[in-house]
Amino acid sequence: MPREKILVIEDEHDIRELISYNLESEGYDIIKAATGTEGVELARKKLPDLVLLDIMLPDIDGLEVCRKLKRDDSTKDIPIIMLTAKSEDSDVISGLELGAEDYITKPFSPRVLVARLRAVLRRNTDSHDSDTALIQVHEILIDIKKHEVTSSGQVINLSATEFAILSHLASNPGWVFSRNQIIDAVRGQNYPVTERSVDVQILGIRKKLGSQGRYIETVRGVGYRLKSE
């Protein structure tokens, strides 16, 4: 069975080598890049299973790298975990808005890194292997296996996180979920994703769904639900 390929885009040599060593010890094949430009080129050439992407890079920053990869048809479905030394919500939210699946704040332990990486890879695999092929609510059609959403007949380009949130709400139409319940459902227990980031994801989903976005309702003081038919 071929080993999963991880692209590590990190300009600090010692951190890049530490990450690579720990992931290689876990059986992953590692591709390394020291700049954003090199990382984009390697992602397009090697098509890794996941990208670990530092935000602070010497040429183009990690947010711009994420934007480029998510706009390219050949790389848009590759999950990205952002690595950042910053803890401000704005950095996290910016990465999630661009389509990153998760983030880790430096410094981090190798065990946490491996656990988070496995969780993202497993989620990405599960979304393609789900037994439920289609979910339809109103004029929103979700094809789980194809990882595709249409709204009023138009194909909608959602990030993996947006897709997971919409699929969760659509699988339980009419049910109200708190922000923390949504986080737990799509990222697993105790992931450090802020409640504010859930609000941003919901806002993005509504905009992308167009007229069908009105069915994602805010329940004041509780959370969100997808209105049942």
Secondary structure by P-SEA (a helix, b strand, c coil): cccbbbbbbcccaaaaaaaaaaaaaabbbbbbbccaaaaaaaaaaccccccccccccccccaaaaaaaaaaccccccbbbbbbbccccaaaaaaaaaacccccccccccaaaaaaaaaaaaaaaaaaaaccccccccccccccccccccccccbbbbbcaaaaaaaaaaaacccccccaaaaaaacccccccccaaaaaaaaaaaaaaaccccccccccccbbbbcccc
